[in-house]
Amino acid sequence: MVEYLDNLIAHIGLLGLLVLGLAAALEYVVPPFPGDTITLLGGVYAVRGEHPWPLVFLVVVAGSVLGALINYQVGRWLVGRFERRPGESFLGITHARLESMQAQMRHKGPWLLLANRFIPGVRGLIFVAAGAAHMPRSNALTLGGLSAMAHTGLVLALGAAVGGNLERLEAMMWRYQRAVLGLVVVGVLAVVVRALARRKAPAPE
């Protein structure tokens, strides 16, 4: 897959930068999209001299912020629907669940937004929650932008570290995705165990 993407982007010249930006945006809107793999290719192109490092970095960060903005607006639309139709659930979400999520985002939201780019699969949902919690758009996107800058710098550095070797890139990407997925699974299990423990705990007399 990496070799196919490399050949595709390499043959479209400067439009390859647009592909990198769109990939970063789509990773928020369509979580299964392999945006990190394409961003790693950006690091390879920088080493090869096909695209300048600063431009690749800016394009990928801009794409990430665009994807975050789209999801933020989805959250605003979602909460607007609840406000227009009080008492009704939507997509299995009740008002009680929405209010609980809003409270959590107001408490932990800034930290989640700062870490979002390093959390695959759910990073887009964090911005949906931020929009639904009425967090200021400028604050959410600023924090998201900082997260995108840190993550993009790391991923481009990894791509550069392979020195244009696509086989090493593919192996590195596989290890990276497996490690991050393992951390997410451990985190989810910890949350589930904590929730079950609270449910089973005896009520105070």
C-alpha positions in Angstrom: 0.0 0.0 0.0 2.8 2.4 0.9 4.6 1.8 -2.4 1.3 2.5 -4.3 0.7 5.7 -2.4 4.3 6.8 -3.0 4.0 6.2 -6.8 0.7 8.0 -6.9 1.8 11.1 -5.0 5.2 11.2 -6.7 3.6 11.5 -10.1 1.4 14.5 -9.4 4.0 17.0 -8.4 2.9 19.8 -6.2 -0.6 18.4 -6.0 1.0 15.8 -3.7 1.0 18.5 -1.1 -2.7 18.8 -1.4 -3.0 15.1 -1.0 -1.0 15.3 2.3 -3.3 18.0 3.6 -6.5 16.3 2.6 -5.3 13.0 4.1 -4.7 14.8 7.5 -8.3 16.3 7.3 -9.9 13.0 6.3 -8.3 11.2 9.2 -10.6 13.3 11.5 -13.7 12.9 9.4 -13.2 9.3 8.3 -11.2 7.6 11.2 -10.2 4.5 9.3 -8.4 6.6 6.7 -4.6 6.0 6.8 -3.6 9.6 7.2 -0.5 8.8 9.4 0.9 6.6 6.6 0.6 9.4 4.1 2.1 11.9 6.5 5.1 9.7 6.9 5.5 9.8 3.2 5.7 13.5 3.5 8.9 13.0 5.6 10.3 10.8 2.9 9.6 13.4 0.3 11.3 16.1 2.4 14.5 13.9 2.6 14.4 13.2 -1.1 14.1 17.0 -1.7 10.8 16.6 -3.6 8.9 18.9 -1.2 10.4 21.4 1.4 10.0 20.4 5.0 8.3 23.7 6.2 5.7 23.5 3.4 4.9 19.8 4.1 4.6 20.6 7.8 2.3 23.6 7.3 0.1 21.7 4.8 -0.4 18.7 7.1 -1.1 20.9 10.2 -3.6 23.0 8.2 -5.3 19.8 7.0 -5.6 18.6 10.6 -7.1 21.9 11.8 -9.6 21.7 8.9 -10.7 18.2 9.8 -11.0 19.3 13.5 -13.1 22.3 12.4 -15.5 20.0 10.4 -16.0 17.8 13.4 -16.4 20.7 15.8 -19.2 22.0 13.6 -20.8 18.6 13.6 -20.9 18.8 17.4 -22.5 22.3 17.3 -25.1 21.0 14.8 -25.8 17.9 17.1 -26.3 20.0 20.2 -28.4 22.4 18.3 -30.8 19.6 17.3 -31.2 18.6 20.9 -31.9 22.2 21.9 -34.6 22.5 19.2 -36.2 19.2 20.2 -36.0 18.9 24.0 -36.9 15.5 25.4 -36.0 13.5 22.3 -33.0 11.2 21.9 -30.9 11.2 18.7 -28.7 8.4 17.3 -29.1 6.7 20.7 -27.9 9.7 22.6 -30.2 11.0 25.3 -30.2 14.5 26.9 -28.8 13.0 30.1 -25.9 11.5 28.2 -25.3 14.7 26.3 -25.2 16.7 29.6 -22.8 14.2 31.1 -20.5 14.5 28.1 -20.7 18.3 28.2 -19.6 18.3 31.9 -16.7 16.0 31.2 -15.5 18.1 28.2 -15.7 21.3 30.3 -13.5 19.5 33.0 -11.1 17.5 30.8 -11.6 19.0 27.4 -8.4 21.1 27.1 -6.2 18.1 28.0 -8.1 15.9 25.5 -7.8 18.5 22.8 -4.0 18.8 23.4 -3.6 15.0 23.2 -6.2 14.4 20.4 -3.7 14.0 17.5 -2.0 11.1 19.3 -5.3 9.2 19.9 -6.2 7.3 16.7 -9.8 6.4 16.0 -11.4 8.8 18.5 -9.5 12.0 17.8 -12.4 13.3 15.6 -15.0 12.5 18.3 -13.1 14.7 20.7 -13.8 17.8 18.5 -17.5 16.7 18.1 -17.7 16.6 21.9 -16.0 20.0 22.1 -18.6 21.5 19.7 -21.4 19.9 21.5 -20.1 21.2 24.9 -20.1 24.8 23.4 -16.3 25.2 24.0 -15.1 28.3 22.2 -14.2 27.5 18.7 -10.9 29.5 18.8 -9.8 27.7 21.9 -10.6 24.2 20.6 -8.8 24.9 17.3 -5.8 26.5 18.9 -5.3 23.5 21.2 -6.0 21.1 18.3 -3.4 23.0 16.2 -0.8 22.7 18.9 -1.5 18.9 19.1 -1.3 18.7 15.3 2.1 20.5 15.2 3.6 18.2 17.8 2.3 15.1 16.1 3.2 16.2 12.6 6.7 17.1 13.6 7.1 13.6 15.1 5.6 11.7 12.2 7.6 13.7 9.6 10.8 13.1 11.6 10.0 9.3 11.5 9.5 9.5 7.8 12.8 11.3 7.4 14.5 8.8 9.6 13.9 6.0 7.1 15.8 8.0 4.5 13.5 7.2 1.7 13.4 3.5 2.3 9.8 2.5 1.8 10.2 -1.0 3.3 11.6 0.5 6.5 8.8 3.0 6.4 6.1 0.4 6.1 7.6 -1.7 9.0 7.9 1.4 11.2 4.3 2.5 10.4 3.0 -1.0 11.3 4.8 -1.0 14.6 3.6 2.6 15.4 0.0 1.8 14.7 0.1 -1.4 16.7 1.7 0.3 19.7 -0.8 3.2 19.6 -3.8 0.8 19.2 -2.5 -1.3 22.1 -2.4 1.9 24.3 -6.0 2.8 23.2 -7.2 -0.7 24.1 -5.6 -0.6 27.5 -7.1 2.9 28.1 -10.6 1.7 27.1 -10.3 -1.4 29.3 -9.2 0.8 32.3 -12.2 3.1 31.8 -14.6 0.1 31.5 -13.1 -1.6 34.6 -13.4 1.6 36.6 -17.0 2.1 35.5 -17.9 -1.5 36.5 -16.2 -1.1 39.9 -18.1 2.1 40.6 -21.4 0.4 39.7 -20.7 -2.5 42.0 -19.5 -0.4 44.9 -22.0 -0.4 47.8 -24.0 2.8 48.2 -23.1 4.8 51.3 -25.6 4.4 54.1 
